[in-house]
Amino acid sequence: MQYKLFGNSGCRVSELCLGTMTMGEEWGYGANKEESRKIFETFLDAGGNFIDTANRYTEGTSELFLGEFIKDSGRRDELVLATKYSLFTKPGRLNDGGNHRKNMIQSVEGSLQRLQTDCIDILYLHAWDFTTSEYEVMRGLDDLVRSGKVMYIAISDTPAWLISRMQTLAELRGWSAFAGIQVEYSLITRDAERDLIPMANHSDIAVTAWAPLAGGALTGKYLNRDGSPKRLKEGSKRLNDKSVAIAQEVVKIAEENNCAPAQVALQWVMQKHPQIFPVIGARSAEQIAESIACVNTTLTDEQMQRLNQVSAFDIGFPHDFLAGEGVRQVLFGGFQDKTINHRKK
């Protein structure tokens, strides 16, 4: 396992992040406590130190399990523990949910108790509620950092324009700024490439990618042995003709590299940009070990190109317009191919 700096911070995290939404069986799936401990220990034994959870995962069981596992490991100081606030802890309570300061504080206090720690290394705002002002959010997060209860702040599932506005607000006011964002990102779901990932790259913000295997669609489990698709779920974003074509190409490259399809899909995410960290989850220690082994796989430029092509998507306006040769011609007066742009990432 290699280690990287987390965005614009100096904090060192493993190149893979352990997702723990499957720790606990309250949601009808996931791992029991014994298997969850094995998953946790397998990740640590492989050199992983970056762990992701949330107050809402498995009704709080994920945090409870992690709190016990981390305490028993005696390695709290080595680990970088991320959790989230915004989603409710218990339904039917008016202010138990949302981005506002009241829920922020009570959610953090609950997470600290369940995790058996006095500080959260990375706190994510989990999802934007479109009711709380950016000022309230950023000042509240900065207060948590100044109080010592949170080390770094990050944000998940929020439009790029809002994140940019909040980042600018923090810089102008001298408040804590975001070191990371979390987005859905995989070969099947590349929408974050429109604005979120370019924004993160420009501002040196880390990107943690959830569902990098697209709910298992990129593991090849929905393909028959001959490569033909199994019965597709009508209307599914992850199980349609294009997704099948992507999965088929992933399987072909896995065969070329003598590795599992999941390892190809994860390595594609990692090679897209050095500041993208796949969040890997599992229901068994065997599954997490297979995902971790992606660090031993490298895709060639030709393989990356094949995967990029089969998963290509309509990037939309204004990006496709600005990339057009006619627009580039009038912007650069014919010198577009002779101008070296060091800002292009």
N, C-alpha and C positions, 0 to 999 in steps of 0.2 A: 504494500500500500504506500502510495506517495502522499505528500501533504502539500497544501496550498494555503496561501493567505486568503482569508475570507473577505473578499471585496476590498474596500478602501481601509480596512482595519489591518492590524498586525497579528490578528489571531490566527493560529495555525490549525487547520482542520484537514481531516482525511479526504481524499478525492472522491470517496463515496460517502453518502449520508444514510444512516439507518433510519428508515421510516417505521413507526411503531403503531400505525393505525390498526394493525392486525393483532396487537397484543391484547387479548381478552376476547370473550365469546359473546358479549352482550348484544352484538348486532347480528347474530345468527351465523357468523363466520369468524375466522381468526383462530389464534392459537391459545391453548390453555396456559396456565401459569408455568408449568414445567417446560413446555415447548418454547414458550416465550423466553424463558431464562436461557435455554440452549441457543436460541437465535441471538440473543444479546451477547452471550459468551463467545459464540462463533465469530461475530463481528469484531469484538475486542481482540480475540486471538489472532485475527487476520491483520491487526494493526489499525482498525477503525477507531476513531475517537469522536465522530460527529453524529449526534443523535437528534432526531426530530420527533416531536410529539405535539399534542394540543390538549387544552382543557376538556375538549368535547369528545376526544377519541374514546370509544367504547365506554361511554358514560363516566369517564374519569379513571377507568381501570388501567389504561395505558400508562398514565402518570404514576398511579399507585405501584404498578409492577416495576416501572423504571426506578422509582425512588428506592424500593427495596433492593433491586438488583445492583444499583450503583453503590448503595451503602455497603452491601455485602462484598462488592469487588474491592473496596478500599481505594478506588482510583478516581474519585470525584474530581480532583484537581487536574487530571490528565484529559478529562472529557469536556467536550463543548456541547452543552445541552440547550437545545432550542425548543421552545413551546410557543403556543399561540393563545390569543384572546380574541373575542368578538362573538363567538357562537355561544348559545346558552349552555349553562351547566344543568339546569333543571327547567323543563317547560312550564309555562303558566305563571311565570314571575316577570312582572312588567319590565324591570330594569336589569334582568339577568340575561343579557345579550345586547349586542350593538357595540359601536366603536367609542362611545362616550366615556368620559373620565370615571364615572361611578362604576360602570362595568369593568373598565380597565383595571382599576385598583382591586376590586373584590375578586376578579378573575385571577389576577396575579397572586393575591394572598392565598387563594385556594390552591393554585398550582404549586406554590412554595411548600405548602403543607403536604400535598400529595407526593411531591418529589423529594421531600425530606432534605431540602437545601435552603440556604439563606440567600441565594442569588441565582437568577436565570441568566445564562450566558448570552442567549439571543432570544429576544421576544418579538414575535411576528404579530402584526395586526392581521387577522385571519381572512377577512373579507370585508370589502367596503360596503357600508350600510346606506350611503347617500342621504343621511340625516344629520350626522355630526360634522361640525366644521373642521377644516384642516388645522386651524389654530388650536382648537381644543385637543385634538389628537396629538399634535407635535409637542405642545407644551406639556401635556400629560406624560408622554413617553420620555421627554427630557427630564421631568421631575423624577421619574422612576430610576433613570440612569444616575442622576445626582444623589438619589437616596441610597444607592448601592444595591438595590434589589434587582437591577438589570444591568448587564454589561454593554450589550449592543442591541440596536433595534433594526427591525426588518419589516417587510410588508408582503402580503400574499393576495392574489386574486383581486387586483385593483387596476383600473385603467392607467395607462402610462401617463396621460396628461395630469392626472391627479397626483401620482407619485412624483412627477417632475415639479409640480407646484409645491408640494410639501417639502421636497428636498431643497428647493430654492428658499422657501420660508425658513427652514432650519438654518441654512447658511447665513441668511440675512440677520437672523435673530441670535446667532451664536448658540443654537440648540443642537442637540444630538441629531445627526442625520442618518439615513438608512444605509446600512452596510450590505444588505442583501434583499432580494425579492424572491418569491416562490411562485412558479407558474406551472401550468400543465404543459408538458413538452415531450414530444416523442416523434418518431418517424411518421406516425399517423396524425398527430396534432401539432402542426408547426405554426399555428397562428401567432404565437408569441414572437416570431421573427419579424412581424410587421413593425411593431413599435416598442414592445417591452424589452426584448433582448438588445436591440440597438441602443435604447435609452440606458440600459444597465452597462453596456460596454463603454459608452461615452462617459459615464460618470463613475466608472470603476466600481460597480456594484456587483456583488456575487449573485448568481442565479441558481437556486435549487429547483430541480425539475421533478415535479410529481407525476406519477403515472408514466414513467419513461418506457414501460413495456405495454402501455395502452391496455391495462386490465388483463394482460396475458395474451392479447391478440398478436403480439410480436414474438411470442415464445414458440409459435408453430403448433400450438395445441388445437387450433381450429382448422388445421389442414389434415387431410388424409395422408397415408403413407406415399401415395403417388403424387402428392403436391396439390391435389384438387381440394377445393374448399368443402368443409362440412356445411351442414345446413346453416344459412345465414339468418340472423335475426332482422326482420324487416325494419328499416328505418334506423338501424343502429349506426352511429358514427364510427364505431370501432370495428364493426363487422359488415362491410359492404365490399363491392367489387374492387374498389381501389385499395382498400385495406388488405384484401386478400392478395393482391398483386405485390404490395409492399412486403407482406409476410413471406410470400414465396421467394422474393429476392433475398430477404434476410436469411432464409433457410439455405439457399444456394451458397451464399457467402459463408455461412457457418460450416457447410460441408467442405468448402475450399480451405477454410482455416482450421478444420478439425476441432471445432468448438461448438458450444450450444448456441442456438439462435438468440436467446436472451442476452448472451455476452456480446453478440454483434450489435444488437439494438442499443445496449447500454454504451458500448464503445463509440458508436456513432454520436450519441449525445455528448460524450466527453471530448471527442475530437472536433466538434463544431466550434468550440471556444474553450480556452483553458479555465474560464471562470464559471463554467456550468457544472454543477454537482448533481448527479442523479440521486434521487431519493429512492432507495431500494427497500422494499418490504417483502414479507414472506409469511407463510403459515407454517413453515417447518424450517429446521436448521439446514436440511439438505437444500432447500430452495435458496436460502440466503447464501449458502456456500457457493452454489452455482453462479449466482449473480456476482458475488465478490470476485470470482475468477475472471471476470471481464477485464480486470486490470492486467491480465497476462495476454490479452488479445490486442493486436494492432491492425487497423484497417489500412490498406494501401490507398493511395490517391485515386486509383482506378475504382476501387470498391466504394470509396466515399462518393465518387461521382455517380456510380450506378444507383446508390441509395438516394442520393439527392434528386436524381432524375425521376426515379419511380415514385418518390414522395412529393414531387413538385406541386405547388399550390398557387392559386391566384393571389398575389400579394396585395392587389387592389390599389386604389387611388389614395394618396398621390404618388406612391412609390413606383408603380409601373409607368406612370406618366413621366416622372422625372428621370427614369432610366432610359426613356426613348431616345433614339439617336437624333431626332429632330430637335428636341429640347436641349440635349447636350451640345448640339451644334450652335444654337443661338446663345447658349450660356457661355461657351468657351471660344466662340468665333473660329472654330476649326482647330483649336489647340488642345482638345480634350484628351487626345492620346499622347500628347507630349508634356502634359502637366502631371507632375508627381504629387499625389495627395497623401500626405503623411497622416491626415486625420481619418482616412477611410479605414474602418476595421471590419 
